[in-house]
Amino acid sequence: MAEELPTAFIRRRLGNEDAHYGGNLVAGAKQLEVIGDLITELAMRYDGDEGLFRAYESVEFLHPLFAGDWIEAKGRIVSAGTTSRRCE
């Protein structure tokens, strides 16, 4: 039976300290930080350590985020090589 690949979930509230623009708009970099945290969690579950995150294949910001919003991210490892992992 094949080893089941891990999944992870993060839910975070964006605070006033996350707002960098007028109208309490949060920078896209904060969204990428959350995804980085999610990838770290997946690496911990699969490899037992933090690992290194090499690249994003595609990023699209579909909606603005504001201080006070909740952000949720779900991820999973979809394939694993000897030294690489592919996540969605």
MOPAC internal coordinates of N, CA, C and O (Angstrom, degrees):
PM7 1SCF
backbone

  N    0.0000 0     0.00 0     0.00 0    0    0    0
  C    1.4555 1     0.00 0     0.00 0    1    0    0
  C    1.5317 1   109.11 1     0.00 0    2    1    0
  O    1.2310 1   120.01 1   -47.42 1    3    2    1
  N    1.3143 1   117.59 1   132.58 1    3    2    1
  C    1.4592 1   122.48 1  -178.81 1    5    3    2
  C    1.5243 1   110.18 1   -68.76 1    6    5    3
  O    1.2310 1   121.36 1   -35.18 1    7    6    5
  N    1.3273 1   115.01 1   144.82 1    7    6    5
  C    1.4589 1   120.76 1   177.06 1    9    7    6
  C    1.5247 1   109.52 1   -65.34 1   10    9    7
  O    1.2310 1   120.85 1   -46.50 1   11   10    9
  N    1.3345 1   115.98 1   133.50 1   11   10    9
  C    1.4632 1   119.90 1   177.61 1   13   11   10
  C    1.5215 1   109.23 1   -74.86 1   14   13   11
  O    1.2310 1   120.64 1   -49.02 1   15   14   13
  N    1.3289 1   116.37 1   130.98 1   15   14   13
  C    1.4578 1   121.58 1  -179.62 1   17   15   14
  C    1.5237 1   109.82 1   -83.08 1   18   17   15
  O    1.2310 1   120.08 1   -38.35 1   19   18   17
  N    1.3335 1   117.44 1   141.65 1   19   18   17
  C    1.4580 1   120.97 1  -172.46 1   21   19   18
  C    1.5256 1   114.52 1   -72.73 1   22   21   19
  O    1.2310 1   122.13 1   -22.81 1   23   22   21
  N    1.3197 1   113.53 1   157.19 1   23   22   21
  C    1.4569 1   122.83 1   171.98 1   25   23   22
  C    1.5282 1   107.62 1  -124.54 1   26   25   23
  O    1.2310 1   120.41 1   -18.05 1   27   26   25
  N    1.3189 1   116.82 1   161.95 1   27   26   25
  C    1.4646 1   121.30 1   178.18 1   29   27   26
  C    1.5281 1   109.01 1  -149.40 1   30   29   27
  O    1.2310 1   121.25 1   -20.51 1   31   30   29
  N    1.3240 1   115.21 1   159.49 1   31   30   29
  C    1.4607 1   122.56 1  -177.99 1   33   31   30
  C    1.5221 1   108.08 1  -142.59 1   34   33   31
  O    1.2310 1   120.51 1   -45.35 1   35   34   33
  N    1.3220 1   116.63 1   134.65 1   35   34   33
  C    1.4640 1   122.45 1   175.62 1   37   35   34
  C    1.5219 1   108.21 1  -128.67 1   38   37   35
  O    1.2310 1   121.04 1   -44.02 1   39   38   37
  N    1.3128 1   115.62 1   135.98 1   39   38   37
  C    1.4666 1   121.75 1   174.00 1   41   39   38
  C    1.5176 1   106.96 1  -129.66 1   42   41   39
  O    1.2310 1   120.73 1   -53.91 1   43   42   41
  N    1.3320 1   116.21 1   126.09 1   43   42   41
  C    1.4542 1   120.35 1  -174.71 1   45   43   42
  C    1.5304 1   109.97 1  -141.81 1   46   45   43
  O    1.2310 1   121.13 1   -38.68 1   47   46   45
  N    1.3234 1   115.45 1   141.32 1   47   46   45
  C    1.4626 1   120.55 1   175.10 1   49   47   46
  C    1.5142 1   108.40 1   -94.14 1   50   49   47
  O    1.2310 1   120.48 1   -47.28 1   51   50   49
  N    1.3082 1   116.69 1   132.72 1   51   50   49
  C    1.4552 1   122.03 1   178.14 1   53   51   50
  C    1.5270 1   108.63 1   -85.60 1   54   53   51
  O    1.2310 1   120.58 1   -52.40 1   55   54   53
  N    1.3265 1   116.49 1   127.60 1   55   54   53
  C    1.4572 1   121.63 1  -177.78 1   57   55   54
  C    1.5173 1   111.96 1  -100.79 1   58   57   55
  O    1.2310 1   121.11 1    -3.33 1   59   58   57
  N    1.3166 1   115.48 1   176.67 1   59   58   57
  C    1.4597 1   120.98 1   178.05 1   61   59   58
  C    1.5233 1   111.86 1   -59.07 1   62   61   59
  O    1.2310 1   120.20 1   149.64 1   63   62   61
  N    1.3318 1   117.22 1   -30.36 1   63   62   61
  C    1.4622 1   121.01 1   179.01 1   65   63   62
  C    1.5305 1   112.28 1   -67.41 1   66   65   63
  O    1.2310 1   119.96 1   162.96 1   67   66   65
  N    1.3401 1   117.68 1   -17.04 1   67   66   65
  C    1.4633 1   121.98 1   179.05 1   69   67   66
  C    1.5260 1   112.62 1   -86.89 1   70   69   67
  O    1.2310 1   120.34 1   164.60 1   71   70   69
  N    1.3374 1   116.95 1   -15.40 1   71   70   69
  C    1.4646 1   121.40 1  -178.00 1   73   71   70
  C    1.5292 1   109.68 1   -78.26 1   74   73   71
  O    1.2310 1   120.88 1   -50.85 1   75   74   73
  N    1.3354 1   115.92 1   129.15 1   75   74   73
  C    1.4658 1   120.29 1  -178.99 1   77   75   74
  C    1.5242 1   112.80 1  -121.78 1   78   77   75
  O    1.2310 1   119.88 1   174.92 1   79   78   77
  N    1.2956 1   117.84 1    -5.08 1   79   78   77
  C    1.4543 1   121.41 1  -175.91 1   81   79   78
  C    1.5152 1   110.27 1  -130.75 1   82   81   79
  O    1.2310 1   120.82 1   -13.65 1   83   82   81
  N    1.3150 1   116.03 1   166.35 1   83   82   81
  C    1.4579 1   121.62 1   178.42 1   85   83   82
  C    1.5168 1   111.59 1   -54.82 1   86   85   83
  O    1.2310 1   120.75 1   -30.25 1   87   86   85
  N    1.3047 1   116.17 1   149.75 1   87   86   85
  C    1.4616 1   121.29 1   179.33 1   89   87   86
  C    1.5088 1   113.07 1    73.45 1   90   89   87
  O    1.2310 1   119.99 1  -160.88 1   91   90   89
  N    1.3435 1   117.62 1    19.12 1   91   90   89
  C    1.4690 1   123.37 1   179.95 1   93   91   90
  C    1.5266 1   113.41 1    63.42 1   94   93   91
  O    1.2310 1   120.54 1  -152.60 1   95   94   93
  N    1.3251 1   116.57 1    27.40 1   95   94   93
  C    1.4651 1   121.98 1   177.98 1   97   95   94
  C    1.5269 1   110.01 1   -71.59 1   98   97   95
  O    1.2310 1   120.55 1   -44.39 1   99   98   97
  N    1.3218 1   116.56 1   135.61 1   99   98   97
  C    1.4634 1   123.49 1  -179.41 1  101   99   98
  C    1.5284 1   109.01 1   -97.67 1  102  101   99
  O    1.2310 1   120.59 1   -44.04 1  103  102  101
  N    1.3290 1   116.47 1   135.96 1  103  102  101
  C    1.4670 1   122.17 1  -179.50 1  105  103  102
  C    1.5296 1   111.17 1   -67.16 1  106  105  103
  O    1.2310 1   121.15 1   -31.69 1  107  106  105
  N    1.3153 1   115.41 1   148.31 1  107  106  105
  C    1.4647 1   121.15 1   177.27 1  109  107  106
  C    1.5205 1   112.35 1   -59.15 1  110  109  107
  O    1.2310 1   119.94 1   154.06 1  111  110  109
  N    1.3214 1   117.73 1   -25.94 1  111  110  109
  C    1.4577 1   121.20 1   178.76 1  113  111  110
  C    1.5329 1   111.20 1   -58.84 1  114  113  111
  O    1.2310 1   119.87 1   148.21 1  115  114  113
  N    1.3141 1   117.85 1   -31.79 1  115  114  113
  C    1.4684 1   121.13 1   178.00 1  117  115  114
  C    1.5291 1   110.12 1   -65.51 1  118  117  115
  O    1.2310 1   120.15 1   141.59 1  119  118  117
  N    1.3239 1   117.32 1   -38.41 1  119  118  117
  C    1.4632 1   120.31 1   177.00 1  121  119  118
  C    1.5253 1   110.66 1   -64.14 1  122  121  119
  O    1.2310 1   120.46 1   139.35 1  123  122  121
  N    1.3370 1   116.73 1   -40.65 1  123  122  121
  C    1.4599 1   120.34 1   177.87 1  125  123  122
  C    1.5266 1   111.28 1   -66.38 1  126  125  123
  O    1.2310 1   120.31 1   146.45 1  127  126  125
  N    1.3294 1   117.02 1   -33.55 1  127  126  125
  C    1.4700 1   120.74 1   176.04 1  129  127  126
  C    1.5261 1   110.57 1   -62.38 1  130  129  127
  O    1.2310 1   120.08 1   137.25 1  131  130  129
  N    1.3127 1   117.45 1   -42.75 1  131  130  129
  C    1.4646 1   121.66 1   178.78 1  133  131  130
  C    1.5285 1   109.95 1   -62.89 1  134  133  131
  O    1.2310 1   120.03 1   138.30 1  135  134  133
  N    1.3229 1   117.54 1   -41.70 1  135  134  133
  C    1.4628 1   120.57 1   178.18 1  137  135  134
  C    1.5278 1   109.96 1   -65.32 1  138  137  135
  O    1.2310 1   120.10 1   140.22 1  139  138  137
  N    1.3244 1   117.41 1   -39.78 1  139  138  137
  C    1.4595 1   120.46 1   175.98 1  141  139  138
  C    1.5211 1   112.00 1   -59.90 1  142  141  139
  O    1.2310 1   120.30 1   139.02 1  143  142  141
  N    1.3337 1   117.04 1   -40.98 1  143  142  141
  C    1.4683 1   121.21 1   176.50 1  145  143  142
  C    1.5264 1   110.80 1   -63.61 1  146  145  143
  O    1.2310 1   120.58 1   141.09 1  147  146  145
  N    1.3157 1   116.49 1   -38.91 1  147  146  145
  C    1.4619 1   121.18 1   178.47 1  149  147  146
  C    1.5339 1   110.94 1   -64.39 1  150  149  147
  O    1.2310 1   120.40 1   136.17 1  151  150  149
  N    1.3270 1   116.83 1   -43.83 1  151  150  149
  C    1.4607 1   121.39 1   178.23 1  153  151  150
  C    1.5311 1   110.40 1   -63.06 1  154  153  151
  O    1.2310 1   120.21 1   140.26 1  155  154  153
  N    1.3299 1   117.20 1   -39.74 1  155  154  153
  C    1.4635 1   120.74 1   177.08 1  157  155  154
  C    1.5185 1   110.62 1   -61.25 1  158  157  155
  O    1.2310 1   120.25 1   137.09 1  159  158  157
  N    1.3287 1   117.14 1   -42.91 1  159  158  157
  C    1.4735 1   121.34 1   177.99 1  161  159  158
  C    1.5270 1   110.82 1   -61.23 1  162  161  159
  O    1.2310 1   120.57 1   136.64 1  163  162  161
  N    1.3252 1   116.52 1   -43.36 1  163  162  161
  C    1.4705 1   119.82 1   178.48 1  165  163  162
  C    1.5286 1   110.79 1   -62.62 1  166  165  163
  O    1.2310 1   120.20 1   138.01 1  167  166  165
  N    1.3248 1   117.22 1   -41.99 1  167  166  165
  C    1.4666 1   120.66 1   178.86 1  169  167  166
  C    1.5257 1   111.00 1   -62.90 1  170  169  167
  O    1.2310 1   120.38 1   138.61 1  171  170  169
  N    1.3314 1   116.89 1   -41.39 1  171  170  169
  C    1.4660 1   120.60 1   178.18 1  173  171  170
  C    1.5265 1   111.02 1   -61.50 1  174  173  171
  O    1.2310 1   120.75 1   138.09 1  175  174  173
  N    1.3167 1   116.18 1   -41.91 1  175  174  173
  C    1.4638 1   119.69 1  -178.81 1  177  175  174
  C    1.5233 1   112.54 1   -70.11 1  178  177  175
  O    1.2310 1   120.35 1   146.10 1  179  178  177
  N    1.3203 1   116.94 1   -33.90 1  179  178  177
  C    1.4648 1   120.40 1  -176.28 1  181  179  178
  C    1.5278 1   112.45 1   -89.18 1  182  181  179
  O    1.2310 1   120.41 1   134.31 1  183  182  181
  N    1.3301 1   116.81 1   -45.69 1  183  182  181
  C    1.4643 1   121.55 1  -172.35 1  185  183  182
  C    1.5281 1   114.28 1  -104.99 1  186  185  183
  O    1.2310 1   120.31 1   163.31 1  187  186  185
  N    1.3272 1   117.02 1   -16.69 1  187  186  185
  C    1.4502 1   119.59 1  -178.25 1  189  187  186
  C    1.5181 1   113.79 1    85.14 1  190  189  187
  O    1.2310 1   119.73 1  -177.62 1  191  190  189
  N    1.3274 1   118.12 1     2.38 1  191  190  189
  C    1.4612 1   121.52 1   174.23 1  193  191  190
  C    1.5217 1   109.16 1  -146.20 1  194  193  191
  O    1.2310 1   120.78 1    -5.28 1  195  194  193
  N    1.3331 1   116.12 1   174.72 1  195  194  193
  C    1.4566 1   120.52 1  -171.98 1  197  195  194
  C    1.5250 1   113.96 1   -71.10 1  198  197  195
  O    1.2310 1   119.17 1   149.71 1  199  198  197
  N    1.3071 1   119.19 1   -30.29 1  199  198  197
  C    1.4535 1   120.99 1  -179.07 1  201  199  198
  C    1.5259 1   112.26 1    65.04 1  202  201  199
  O    1.2310 1   120.85 1     6.11 1  203  202  201
  N    1.2998 1   115.98 1  -173.89 1  203  202  201
  C    1.4636 1   122.39 1   179.07 1  205  203  202
  C    1.5143 1   109.17 1  -124.43 1  206  205  203
  O    1.2310 1   121.07 1   -39.32 1  207  206  205
  N    1.3171 1   115.57 1   140.68 1  207  206  205
  C    1.4600 1   122.40 1   179.91 1  209  207  206
  C    1.5203 1   107.24 1  -102.67 1  210  209  207
  O    1.2310 1   120.14 1   -64.97 1  211  210  209
  N    1.3305 1   117.33 1   115.03 1  211  210  209
  C    1.4589 1   121.42 1  -172.10 1  213  211  210
  C    1.5193 1   114.00 1   -88.76 1  214  213  211
  O    1.2310 1   119.12 1   137.95 1  215  214  213
  N    1.3365 1   119.28 1   -42.05 1  215  214  213
  C    1.4674 1   118.85 1  -171.60 1  217  215  214
  C    1.5243 1   111.85 1  -160.96 1  218  217  215
  O    1.2310 1   122.06 1   -24.67 1  219  218  217
  N    1.3309 1   113.67 1   155.33 1  219  218  217
  C    1.4613 1   121.84 1   166.82 1  221  219  218
  C    1.5173 1   106.53 1   -99.51 1  222  221  219
  O    1.2310 1   120.23 1   -43.68 1  223  222  221
  N    1.3193 1   117.16 1   136.32 1  223  222  221
  C    1.4608 1   119.75 1   177.67 1  225  223  222
  C    1.5233 1   111.17 1   -82.70 1  226  225  223
  O    1.2310 1   120.69 1   142.57 1  227  226  225
  N    1.3369 1   116.28 1   -37.43 1  227  226  225
  C    1.4581 1   120.65 1  -178.67 1  229  227  226
  C    1.5296 1   109.29 1  -157.57 1  230  229  227
  O    1.2310 1   120.55 1   -41.00 1  231  230  229
  N    1.3235 1   116.55 1   139.00 1  231  230  229
  C    1.4586 1   121.57 1   177.16 1  233  231  230
  C    1.5219 1   108.18 1  -135.65 1  234  233  231
  O    1.2310 1   120.62 1   -50.13 1  235  234  233
  N    1.3371 1   116.42 1   129.87 1  235  234  233
  C    1.4575 1   121.72 1   175.02 1  237  235  234
  C    1.5205 1   107.98 1  -134.29 1  238  237  235
  O    1.2310 1   120.48 1   -52.85 1  239  238  237
  N    1.3160 1   116.68 1   127.15 1  239  238  237
  C    1.4531 1   121.79 1   175.63 1  241  239  238
  C    1.5264 1   107.28 1   -97.01 1  242  241  239
  O    1.2310 1   120.66 1   -73.53 1  243  242  241
  N    1.3157 1   116.35 1   106.47 1  243  242  241
  C    1.4626 1   121.00 1  -172.36 1  245  243  242
  C    1.5275 1   113.84 1   -92.42 1  246  245  243
  O    1.2310 1   120.45 1   156.86 1  247  246  245
  N    1.3357 1   116.75 1   -23.14 1  247  246  245
  C    1.4633 1   120.66 1  -179.07 1  249  247  246
  C    1.5281 1   108.86 1  -143.90 1  250  249  247
  O    1.2310 1   119.86 1   -34.22 1  251  250  249
  N    1.3165 1   117.87 1   145.78 1  251  250  249
  C    1.4679 1   119.30 1   176.12 1  253  251  250
  C    1.5289 1   110.59 1   -71.75 1  254  253  251
  O    1.2310 1   121.15 1   -26.41 1  255  254  253
  N    1.3182 1   115.40 1   153.59 1  255  254  253
  C    1.4635 1   121.72 1   174.56 1  257  255  254
  C    1.5217 1   108.64 1  -116.60 1  258  257  255
  O    1.2310 1   121.36 1   -34.05 1  259  258  257
  N    1.3302 1   115.00 1   145.95 1  259  258  257
  C    1.4602 1   121.43 1  -178.07 1  261  259  258
  C    1.5252 1   109.95 1  -129.19 1  262  261  259
  O    1.2310 1   121.01 1   -24.87 1  263  262  261
  N    1.3299 1   115.68 1   155.13 1  263  262  261
  C    1.4623 1   120.10 1   173.87 1  265  263  262
  C    1.5251 1   108.17 1   -54.11 1  266  265  263
  O    1.2310 1   120.86 1   -44.80 1  267  266  265
  N    1.3217 1   115.96 1   135.20 1  267  266  265
  C    1.4648 1   121.82 1  -177.80 1  269  267  266
  C    1.5167 1   113.18 1    98.90 1  270  269  267
  O    1.2310 1   120.12 1   161.79 1  271  270  269
  N    1.3336 1   117.38 1   -18.21 1  271  270  269
  C    1.4707 1   120.47 1   177.66 1  273  271  270
  C    1.5236 1   110.35 1   -71.87 1  274  273  271
  O    1.2310 1   121.32 1   -25.15 1  275  274  273
  N    1.3216 1   115.08 1   154.85 1  275  274  273
  C    1.4601 1   121.91 1   170.02 1  277  275  274
  C    1.5169 1   107.34 1  -100.59 1  278  277  275
  O    1.2310 1   120.71 1   -40.25 1  279  278  277
  N    1.3347 1   116.25 1   139.75 1  279  278  277
  C    1.4546 1   121.03 1   176.96 1  281  279  278
  C    1.5264 1   107.40 1  -121.63 1  282  281  279
  O    1.2310 1   120.84 1   -44.54 1  283  282  281
  N    1.3226 1   116.01 1   135.46 1  283  282  281
  C    1.4564 1   122.09 1   177.83 1  285  283  282
  C    1.5149 1   108.81 1  -122.63 1  286  285  283
  O    1.2310 1   120.89 1   -39.72 1  287  286  285
  N    1.3119 1   115.91 1   140.28 1  287  286  285
  C    1.4604 1   120.77 1   177.44 1  289  287  286
  C    1.5233 1   108.30 1  -135.47 1  290  289  287
  O    1.2310 1   121.15 1   -48.18 1  291  290  289
  N    1.3197 1   115.40 1   131.82 1  291  290  289
  C    1.4616 1   121.95 1   174.98 1  293  291  290
  C    1.5203 1   106.92 1  -117.83 1  294  293  291
  O    1.2310 1   120.64 1   -40.10 1  295  294  293
  N    1.3010 1   116.38 1   139.90 1  295  294  293
  C    1.4516 1   119.51 1   178.91 1  297  295  294
  C    1.5137 1   110.98 1  -145.11 1  298  297  295
  O    1.2310 1   121.65 1   -17.55 1  299  298  297
  N    1.3184 1   114.45 1   162.45 1  299  298  297
  C    1.4597 1   119.84 1   176.27 1  301  299  298
  C    1.5145 1   108.94 1  -154.35 1  302  301  299
  O    1.2310 1   121.29 1   -30.22 1  303  302  301
  N    1.2976 1   115.13 1   149.78 1  303  302  301
  C    1.4525 1   120.59 1   171.63 1  305  303  302
  C    1.5199 1   106.52 1   -81.82 1  306  305  303
  O    1.2310 1   120.09 1   -53.79 1  307  306  305
  N    1.3334 1   117.43 1   126.21 1  307  306  305
  C    1.4543 1   120.56 1  -178.17 1  309  307  306
  C    1.5264 1   112.41 1  -103.35 1  310  309  307
  O    1.2310 1   120.23 1   160.63 1  311  310  309
  N    1.3310 1   117.16 1   -19.37 1  311  310  309
  C    1.4551 1   120.69 1   173.10 1  313  311  310
  C    1.5161 1   109.04 1  -157.84 1  314  313  311
  O    1.2310 1   121.60 1   -26.46 1  315  314  313
  N    1.3334 1   114.54 1   153.54 1  315  314  313
  C    1.4624 1   120.04 1  -177.89 1  317  315  314
  C    1.5172 1   109.07 1  -139.24 1  318  317  315
  O    1.2310 1   121.18 1   -56.97 1  319  318  317
  N    1.3259 1   115.36 1   123.03 1  319  318  317
  C    1.4547 1   121.54 1   174.07 1  321  319  318
  C    1.5134 1   109.58 1   -99.94 1  322  321  319
  O    1.2310 1   120.41 1    10.58 1  323  322  321
  N    1.3082 1   116.83 1  -169.42 1  323  322  321
  C    1.4670 1   121.29 1   179.93 1  325  323  322
  C    1.5237 1   111.30 1   -62.63 1  326  325  323
  O    1.2310 1   120.36 1   136.62 1  327  326  325
  N    1.3389 1   116.92 1   -43.38 1  327  326  325
  C    1.4776 1   120.59 1  -178.31 1  329  327  326
  C    1.5228 1   112.62 1  -127.00 1  330  329  327
  O    1.2310 1   119.78 1  -167.40 1  331  330  329
  N    1.3111 1   118.03 1    12.60 1  331  330  329
  C    1.4541 1   119.82 1  -177.74 1  333  331  330
  C    1.5229 1   111.61 1  -136.60 1  334  333  331
  O    1.2310 1   121.43 1   -23.80 1  335  334  333
  N    1.3173 1   114.88 1   156.20 1  335  334  333
  C    1.4669 1   122.92 1   176.30 1  337  335  334
  C    1.5155 1   107.63 1  -135.00 1  338  337  335
  O    1.2310 1   120.19 1   -38.09 1  339  338  337
  N    1.3291 1   117.24 1   141.91 1  339  338  337
  C    1.4622 1   121.25 1   175.63 1  341  339  338
  C    1.5244 1   106.62 1  -116.14 1  342  341  339
  O    1.2310 1   121.16 1   -52.64 1  343  342  341
  N    1.3434 1   115.39 1   127.36 1  343  342  341
  C    1.4704 1   121.11 1  -175.50 1  345  343  342
  C    1.5203 1   110.11 1  -121.24 1  346  345  343
  O    1.2310 1   121.64 1   -26.72 1  347  346  345
  N    1.3023 1   114.47 1   153.28 1  347  346  345
  C    1.4703 1   122.50 1   172.98 1  349  347  346
  C    1.5013 1   108.25 1  -125.36 1  350  349  347
  O    1.2310 1   120.10 1   180.00 1  351  350  349

